[in-house]
């Protein structure tokens, strides 16, 4: 849509009645643009009113869980089609976690020493604490059937290691009687 705030009159016309007419035209055309954009905004899950968002969520098989923030609910509804498409692969499952703002996650399947149907999800303890219900909902909705999921907590610590070289000799002299 055009930016009507950029409209200017020549300097000899920018005073008096013509200036007021220009302000009125800018206001009218800006309002008209908003009216034209309004129907399109009604079906955008990120900005639509809550009753319409609930209809879109029902259509996309998304259920709002207890104490879910509205912005997260909007993201889940907005990305429902893409998340459903990506749910079948490890990379897609990781992309679902990133789209919903959970952060870094690792998935490992078919590991030695574990049953073949166990998928290990590695996340940090802060992610589990702040997104526990969301993680359960993602696995319930997008998880693979006939699979079991284990959480493994990873902790990121910083470690300072200093390296240096010593080029001296180490000599041992023994004394004897």
C-alpha positions, 0 to 999 in steps of 0.5 A: 500500500502506498505511503500517503505521508510522503505527499507534499505540495509545492512550497507556494501551495503549502499554506492555507486551504490547500494544506488543510485539503492535503491533510484531509486527503492523507487522512481519508486515504490512510483510513481507506487503506486500513479498511481495505486491509481489515478483512485480510487481517481477520484471518492472520492468526498473529493479529486476528481477534481471539474468537476468530483465532479459536475458530482457526485453531479448531480448524487446524486441530490446535487446543489451547492448554492451561496457562498458555500465553496468547502469543504462543497460542497464536504461533502454534495456530499460525505454524500448524500446517508447517508443523504437521508437514515437518513432524515426520523427520528429525530435522522437521521435529527440531524445526518445530521446536525452533519455530515455537521458541523452545530453543536448542534441541537434539533428537536421537533415535535407534541408539545402541543399548536402548529399544529401537522405538525410543527417541531421546530428546535432549534439552536443557533443564531451563527449557523443561522448566519453562516449557514443560506443558508445551513439550508434552503437547508437541509430542502428543500432537506431532510425535510419531505413533508407536514411539516412546520419548525420553528426555535427557537434560543437557547442561551448558557450562563454560570452561576456561582452559589455558594452554602453555609450553614449558621447554625446560628439562626435567632431570633426576639425579640419584645419590648413592653411598 
